[in-house]
Amino acid sequence: MERHFFASDNLQDLEALETELEQQGIVTPQIHVLSNLDDEVANHRLHEVSSLMRTDVIRKGLIGALCGVLGGAAVLVIASASGLAGQFGWIPFVFLAVVVLGFCTWEAGFLGFQLPNTRFRRFQNVLDEGRHIFFVDLRSDQRLLLADILSRHQGLQTLGTGEGTPWWLISLQDKFQRFVRWAP
């Protein structure tokens, strides 16, 4: 999947673009709008980026978990090499390793909540200008469709491409949304 980024200051045009894409078979989880004006985006019924994905919590949390695994392994190696595990048993050291893992993951995730998502940092100046970022994840067979639809939306500024969300995850999100709409 490839992610295509566009900037616009017209939410009505973005709403029309999203509708056209959905009519052509692009599912809602493939389409997102990133904006500092969340209320306006919600009023136009656009699929906005979730607050969790606006931050770097997941990336930093994974880095913290990796550090925690290394720290926990270091605790166990030191306990084994020093002979303390034989003297006191393994339970306190395993518990300490789990605490180190949890603390590193939590602390890094907490720091990630305070930072914007690294994938969106390059667009911060566009957002600060009051404009909106529209992006869509496309399979290779859907790219021509996008080019045709974009020809009718001249107000969009192309900002480039990037790595998109894997198709299996988008498919799961779409199936979950359909289930939620179907379920009572």
Secondary structure, 3 states (H helix, E strand, C coil): CEEEEEEECCHHHHHHHHHHHHHCCCCHHHEEEECCCHHHHHHCCCCECCHHHHECHHHHHHHHHHHHHHHHHHHHHHHHHHCHHHHHCCHHHHHHHHHHHHHHHHHHHHHHHCCECCCCHHHHHHHHCCCEEEEEEECHHHHHHHHHHHCCCCCCEEEEEEECCCHHHHHHHHHHHHHHHHCC
